[in-house]
Amino acid sequence: MKNFIIALIAALLVLAVSAVFVVFEGQRGIVFQFSKIKRDDAGQMMVYEPGLHFKIPFIESVRKMDARIQTLDEEPDRFVTSEKKDLMVDSYAKWRIVDFSTYYLRTSGSIENARALLKQKINNGLRTEFGSRTIKEIVSGDRDTIMKKALESAESSREDLGIDVIDVRVKAINLPTEVSNSIYDRMRAERTAVAKEHRSKGQEQAEIIRATIDAKVTVMLANAQKEAFEIRGEGDALAAKVYADAFKEDAEFYSFVRSLEAYENSFNSKNDIMVVKPDSDFFRYLKNTAKSK
């Protein structure tokens, strides 16, 4: 009997726990009765606000949905401008559920389904705006207008999906990869051609400057050598004149000094051998010195 009472109390506790559910802040709850949505007397879907609520155990089940602001940020999409040019547009949107009944009926409560449907709506609005503008207009400052128009076109999501689109933003606008590579290759080729042209002009100017400098250096060296020869000639002439004047003053003494220099240069090495006749004029001053002694 005691075990029965304990089992009964445990069963009652399980039932009590099963009859209570909590909807946290930032969530909303929908109750199902045997897989059918629970509705009120007016036939409207019952959506439970945050708080403590009750349900029939084992008959009713609860499904909770996120009521916070969500971010739709998918991969960049390809759009076509009025010039039939392709652009890769990276955008994002902020949204939240405002009508949970409509949201559940349209998306079965799946956030992935909601994102897919919302992306289609936002992209349709962006596609219309991009398709009515040129690349120059898009880049030069119409981006704010495009985002504003896209947000306005997404307002129908409130009635269609029970979703309120708070903001739509375009993060980046780029050319497709194949187009970008082609443009970069063309720009690189153009820059290379310009660089080669500048380099050839620089080499031409360098050759002209180098030739001009070489010519100036050659002329300067020739003038310097000419001046050196003239100065050297003047010096030799002056030296010859000095020697001549000195010779005229005392020819005998000058001859004697030159003989002494000849003796010194002839006998400055012990290995020198000279074969000369004793009565040679080379020994004229030596013989005269010996006679004077």
One Martini backbone bead per residue (centre of mass of N, CA, C, O) as a GRO file, in nm:
protein
  293
    1MET     BB    1   0.058   0.064  -0.020
    2LYS     BB    2   0.298   0.250  -0.001
    3ASN     BB    3   0.396   0.213  -0.292
    4PHE     BB    4   0.139   0.324  -0.421
    5ILE     BB    5   0.157   0.607  -0.306
    6ILE     BB    6   0.431   0.676  -0.427
    7ALA     BB    7   0.346   0.633  -0.720
    8LEU     BB    8   0.115   0.842  -0.719
    9ILE     BB    9   0.286   1.087  -0.647
   10ALA     BB   10   0.476   1.066  -0.890
   11ALA     BB   11   0.256   1.092  -1.104
   12LEU     BB   12   0.156   1.369  -1.014
   13LEU     BB   13   0.424   1.514  -1.058
   14VAL     BB   14   0.446   1.456  -1.359
   15LEU     BB   15   0.183   1.596  -1.433
   16ALA     BB   16   0.254   1.873  -1.319
   17VAL     BB   17   0.505   1.916  -1.494
   18SER     BB   18   0.355   1.867  -1.772
   19ALA     BB   19   0.147   2.120  -1.719
   20VAL     BB   20   0.411   2.290  -1.738
   21PHE     BB   21   0.525   2.600  -1.894
   22VAL     BB   22   0.798   2.800  -2.030
   23VAL     BB   23   0.830   3.137  -2.142
   24PHE     BB   24   1.073   3.317  -2.251
   25GLU     BB   25   1.248   3.573  -2.311
   26GLY     BB   26   1.217   3.601  -2.661
   27GLN     BB   27   0.947   3.431  -2.669
   28ARG     BB   28   0.709   3.200  -2.822
   29GLY     BB   29   0.401   3.011  -2.791
   30ILE     BB   30   0.269   2.692  -2.915
   31VAL     BB   31  -0.019   2.491  -2.904
   32PHE     BB   32  -0.081   2.134  -2.924
   33GLN     BB   33  -0.352   1.914  -3.034
   34PHE     BB   34  -0.276   1.656  -3.184
   35SER     BB   35  -0.119   1.849  -3.409
   36LYS     BB   36  -0.305   2.087  -3.330
   37ILE     BB   37  -0.386   2.402  -3.316
   38LYS     BB   38  -0.452   2.616  -3.070
   39ARG     BB   39  -0.764   2.779  -3.010
   40ASP     BB   40  -0.988   3.002  -2.978
   41ASP     BB   41  -1.313   3.103  -2.994
   42ALA     BB   42  -1.239   3.272  -3.268
   43GLY     BB   43  -1.006   3.088  -3.419
   44GLN     BB   44  -0.741   3.174  -3.301
   45MET     BB   45  -0.427   3.163  -3.246
   46MET     BB   46  -0.235   3.065  -2.973
   47VAL     BB   47  -0.018   3.297  -2.809
   48TYR     BB   48   0.252   3.280  -2.589
   49GLU     BB   49   0.382   3.450  -2.354
   50PRO     BB   50   0.589   3.533  -2.130
   51GLY     BB   51   0.590   3.260  -1.893
   52LEU     BB   52   0.351   3.086  -1.705
   53HIS     BB   53   0.203   2.772  -1.811
   54PHE     BB   54  -0.068   2.561  -1.923
   55LYS     BB   55  -0.130   2.203  -1.982
   56ILE     BB   56  -0.210   1.904  -2.123
   57PRO     BB   57  -0.104   1.615  -2.059
   58PHE     BB   58  -0.016   1.425  -2.349
   59ILE     BB   59  -0.187   1.628  -2.549
   60GLU     BB   60  -0.007   1.872  -2.515
   61SER     BB   61   0.214   2.087  -2.703
   62VAL     BB   62   0.522   2.277  -2.739
   63ARG     BB   63   0.617   2.566  -2.939
   64LYS     BB   64   0.906   2.759  -2.986
   65MET     BB   65   0.981   3.106  -3.061
   66ASP     BB   66   1.175   3.356  -3.192
   67ALA     BB   67   1.151   3.720  -3.101
   68ARG     BB   68   1.401   3.823  -3.201
   69ILE     BB   69   1.640   3.973  -3.366
   70GLN     BB   70   1.733   3.914  -3.697
   71THR     BB   71   1.977   3.786  -3.939
   72LEU     BB   72   2.027   3.845  -4.290
   73ASP     BB   73   2.325   3.665  -4.413
   74GLU     BB   74   2.432   3.607  -4.721
   75GLU     BB   75   2.533   3.548  -5.010
   76PRO     BB   76   2.620   3.685  -5.279
   77ASP     BB   77   2.453   3.848  -5.547
   78ARG     BB   78   2.331   3.868  -5.874
   79PHE     BB   79   2.321   4.169  -6.067
   80VAL     BB   80   2.148   4.386  -6.302
   81THR     BB   81   2.184   4.646  -6.490
   82SER     BB   82   2.089   4.875  -6.730
   83GLU     BB   83   2.369   4.781  -6.892
   84LYS     BB   84   2.410   4.468  -6.851
   85LYS     BB   85   2.561   4.449  -6.575
   86ASP     BB   86   2.741   4.274  -6.346
   87LEU     BB   87   2.674   4.224  -5.989
   88MET     BB   88   2.806   4.188  -5.659
   89VAL     BB   89   2.584   4.160  -5.378
   90ASP     BB   90   2.622   4.256  -5.035
   91SER     BB   91   2.373   4.177  -4.792
   92TYR     BB   92   2.145   4.285  -4.523
   93ALA     BB   93   1.902   4.192  -4.258
   94LYS     BB   94   1.655   4.309  -4.027
   95TRP     BB   95   1.443   4.091  -3.819
   96ARG     BB   96   1.096   4.011  -3.705
   97ILE     BB   97   0.841   3.883  -3.525
   98VAL     BB   98   0.480   3.990  -3.514
   99ASP     BB   99   0.317   3.737  -3.651
  100PHE     BB  100   0.285   3.419  -3.543
  101SER     BB  101   0.060   3.300  -3.705
  102THR     BB  102   0.156   3.371  -3.989
  103TYR     BB  103   0.438   3.258  -3.963
  104TYR     BB  104   0.355   2.961  -3.920
  105LEU     BB  105   0.180   2.923  -4.175
  106ARG     BB  106   0.420   3.004  -4.384
  107THR     BB  107   0.682   2.835  -4.223
  108SER     BB  108   0.632   2.621  -3.988
  109GLY     BB  109   0.850   2.761  -3.786
  110SER     BB  110   1.088   2.803  -3.989
  111ILE     BB  111   1.372   2.989  -4.023
  112GLU     BB  112   1.466   2.894  -4.304
  113ASN     BB  113   1.205   2.962  -4.454
  114ALA     BB  114   1.205   3.260  -4.378
  115ARG     BB  115   1.474   3.335  -4.512
  116ALA     BB  116   1.403   3.252  -4.800
  117LEU     BB  117   1.155   3.440  -4.837
  118LEU     BB  118   1.294   3.707  -4.755
  119LYS     BB  119   1.519   3.705  -4.964
  120GLN     BB  120   1.337   3.718  -5.210
  121LYS     BB  121   1.210   3.994  -5.147
  122ILE     BB  122   1.469   4.164  -5.121
  123ASN     BB  123   1.593   4.090  -5.399
  124ASN     BB  124   1.366   4.205  -5.568
  125GLY     BB  125   1.409   4.496  -5.480
  126LEU     BB  126   1.709   4.519  -5.560
  127ARG     BB  127   1.676   4.437  -5.859
  128THR     BB  128   1.504   4.677  -5.939
  129GLU     BB  129   1.706   4.903  -5.859
  130PHE     BB  130   1.953   4.806  -6.024
  131GLY     BB  131   1.798   4.786  -6.308
  132SER     BB  132   1.755   5.127  -6.302
  133ARG     BB  133   2.079   5.140  -6.302
  134THR     BB  134   2.389   5.240  -6.312
  135ILE     BB  135   2.702   5.207  -6.203
  136LYS     BB  136   2.754   5.506  -6.153
  137GLU     BB  137   2.498   5.555  -5.979
  138ILE     BB  138   2.561   5.347  -5.761
  139VAL     BB  139   2.850   5.457  -5.676
  140SER     BB  140   2.784   5.786  -5.650
  141GLY     BB  141   2.502   5.766  -5.426
  142ASP     BB  142   2.239   5.547  -5.449
  143ARG     BB  143   2.245   5.350  -5.206
  144ASP     BB  144   2.039   5.472  -5.008
  145THR     BB  145   1.798   5.452  -5.199
  146ILE     BB  146   1.807   5.150  -5.242
  147MET     BB  147   1.764   5.069  -4.943
  148LYS     BB  148   1.494   5.216  -4.907
  149LYS     BB  149   1.338   5.066  -5.132
  150ALA     BB  150   1.385   4.780  -5.023
  151LEU     BB  151   1.238   4.828  -4.754
  152GLU     BB  152   0.963   4.898  -4.878
  153SER     BB  153   0.929   4.624  -5.036
  154ALA     BB  154   0.943   4.453  -4.748
  155GLU     BB  155   0.667   4.531  -4.602
  156SER     BB  156   0.493   4.281  -4.705
  157SER     BB  157   0.594   4.075  -4.485
  158ARG     BB  158   0.386   4.128  -4.266
  159GLU     BB  159   0.143   3.994  -4.422
  160ASP     BB  160   0.279   3.734  -4.547
  161LEU     BB  161   0.485   3.647  -4.276
  162GLY     BB  162   0.497   3.817  -4.001
  163ILE     BB  163   0.726   4.029  -4.084
  164ASP     BB  164   0.969   4.270  -3.971
  165VAL     BB  165   1.155   4.496  -4.148
  166ILE     BB  166   1.403   4.707  -4.027
  167ASP     BB  167   1.663   4.646  -4.224
  168VAL     BB  168   1.862   4.749  -4.518
  169ARG     BB  169   2.191   4.644  -4.637
  170VAL     BB  170   2.483   4.743  -4.821
  171LYS     BB  171   2.810   4.631  -4.809
  172ALA     BB  172   2.877   4.528  -5.116
  173ILE     BB  173   3.021   4.613  -5.449
  174ASN     BB  174   3.093   4.386  -5.713
  175LEU     BB  175   3.252   4.223  -5.937
  176PRO     BB  176   3.292   3.963  -6.093
  177THR     BB  177   3.556   3.760  -6.101
  178GLU     BB  178   3.597   3.746  -6.412
  179VAL     BB  179   3.581   4.053  -6.453
  180SER     BB  180   3.798   4.143  -6.255
  181ASN     BB  181   4.031   3.990  -6.386
  182SER     BB  182   4.011   4.131  -6.660
  183ILE     BB  183   4.054   4.420  -6.554
  184TYR     BB  184   4.322   4.371  -6.410
  185ASP     BB  185   4.474   4.279  -6.662
  186ARG     BB  186   4.432   4.539  -6.822
  187MET     BB  187   4.557   4.731  -6.616
  188ARG     BB  188   4.829   4.590  -6.606
  189ALA     BB  189   4.897   4.629  -6.906
  190GLU     BB  190   4.879   4.936  -6.909
  191ARG     BB  191   5.093   4.987  -6.687
  192THR     BB  192   5.319   4.840  -6.835
  193ALA     BB  193   5.323   5.021  -7.085
  194VAL     BB  194   5.378   5.284  -6.935
  195ALA     BB  195   5.638   5.192  -6.799
  196LYS     BB  196   5.795   5.135  -7.058
  197GLU     BB  197   5.777   5.419  -7.171
  198HIS     BB  198   5.919   5.561  -6.936
  199ARG     BB  199   6.175   5.389  -6.946
  200SER     BB  200   6.260   5.464  -7.236
  201LYS     BB  201   6.274   5.768  -7.188
  202GLY     BB  202   6.483   5.750  -6.962
  203GLN     BB  203   6.703   5.615  -7.132
  204GLU     BB  204   6.724   5.836  -7.340
  205GLN     BB  205   6.799   6.064  -7.143
  206ALA     BB  206   7.048   5.921  -7.029
  207GLU     BB  207   7.208   5.911  -7.297
  208ILE     BB  208   7.215   6.212  -7.343
  209ILE     BB  209   7.353   6.291  -7.079
  210ARG     BB  210   7.599   6.106  -7.109
  211ALA     BB  211   7.701   6.226  -7.378
  212THR     BB  212   7.731   6.518  -7.279
  213ILE     BB  213   7.929   6.459  -7.049
  214ASP     BB  214   8.147   6.320  -7.219
  215ALA     BB  215   8.203   6.564  -7.399
  216LYS     BB  216   8.284   6.758  -7.173
  217VAL     BB  217   8.515   6.587  -7.062
  218THR     BB  218   8.683   6.578  -7.322
  219VAL     BB  219   8.719   6.883  -7.347
  220MET     BB  220   8.846   6.930  -7.069
  221LEU     BB  221   9.089   6.744  -7.110
  222ALA     BB  222   9.202   6.882  -7.362
  223ASN     BB  223   9.241   7.160  -7.231
  224ALA     BB  224   9.420   7.065  -7.001
  225GLN     BB  225   9.643   6.945  -7.180
  226LYS     BB  226   9.707   7.203  -7.331
  227GLU     BB  227   9.783   7.371  -7.084
  228ALA     BB  228  10.006   7.179  -6.988
  229PHE     BB  229  10.185   7.208  -7.237
  230GLU     BB  230  10.217   7.514  -7.222
  231ILE     BB  231  10.340   7.525  -6.938
  232ARG     BB  232  10.571   7.328  -6.995
  233GLY     BB  233  10.697   7.494  -7.224
  234GLU     BB  234  10.745   7.749  -7.061
  235GLY     BB  235  10.925   7.611  -6.851
  236ASP     BB  236  11.141   7.507  -7.046
  237ALA     BB  237  11.214   7.778  -7.160
  238LEU     BB  238  11.295   7.906  -6.891
  239ALA     BB  239  11.511   7.700  -6.818
  240ALA     BB  240  11.686   7.742  -7.068
  241LYS     BB  241  11.736   8.038  -7.015
  242VAL     BB  242  11.871   8.002  -6.743
  243TYR     BB  243  12.098   7.820  -6.844
  244ALA     BB  244  12.208   8.021  -7.053
  245ASP     BB  245  12.270   8.252  -6.862
  246ALA     BB  246  12.458   8.091  -6.682
  247PHE     BB  247  12.660   8.014  -6.902
  248LYS     BB  248  12.739   8.308  -6.975
  249GLU     BB  249  12.861   8.394  -6.703
  250ASP     BB  250  13.004   8.076  -6.658
  251ALA     BB  251  13.117   7.838  -6.852
  252GLU     BB  252  13.330   7.685  -6.686
  253PHE     BB  253  13.158   7.627  -6.434
  254TYR     BB  254  12.928   7.480  -6.579
  255SER     BB  255  13.108   7.252  -6.689
  256PHE     BB  256  13.204   7.154  -6.413
  257VAL     BB  257  12.928   7.077  -6.294
  258ARG     BB  258  12.848   6.875  -6.518
  259SER     BB  259  13.089   6.685  -6.464
  260LEU     BB  260  13.017   6.610  -6.175
  261GLU     BB  261  12.744   6.482  -6.246
  262ALA     BB  262  12.868   6.268  -6.427
  263TYR     BB  263  13.042   6.130  -6.216
  264GLU     BB  264  12.813   6.056  -6.020
  265ASN     BB  265  12.641   5.888  -6.225
  266SER     BB  266  12.880   5.684  -6.301
  267PHE     BB  267  12.972   5.615  -5.970
  268ASN     BB  268  12.706   5.509  -5.791
  269SER     BB  269  12.821   5.218  -5.856
  270LYS     BB  270  13.020   4.937  -5.792
  271ASN     BB  271  12.940   4.780  -6.075
  272ASP     BB  272  13.065   4.986  -6.243
  273ILE     BB  273  13.196   4.997  -6.586
  274MET     BB  274  13.463   5.184  -6.745
  275VAL     BB  275  13.589   5.247  -7.078
  276VAL     BB  276  13.860   5.484  -7.086
  277LYS     BB  277  14.060   5.710  -7.184
  278PRO     BB  278  14.289   5.902  -7.018
  279ASP     BB  279  14.275   6.144  -7.252
  280SER     BB  280  13.998   6.211  -7.201
  281ASP     BB  281  13.765   6.463  -7.167
  282PHE     BB  282  13.621   6.342  -6.911
  283PHE     BB  283  13.920   6.406  -6.741
  284ARG     BB  284  13.987   6.709  -6.745
  285TYR     BB  285  13.944   6.807  -6.443
  286LEU     BB  286  14.123   6.594  -6.311
  287LYS     BB  287  14.385   6.673  -6.447
  288ASN     BB  288  14.392   6.969  -6.362
  289THR     BB  289  14.397   6.912  -6.060
  290ALA     BB  290  14.663   6.759  -6.058
  291LYS     BB  291  14.834   6.995  -6.170
  292SER     BB  292  14.770   7.205  -5.945
  293LYS     BB  293  14.904   7.005  -5.728
   0.00000   0.00000   0.00000
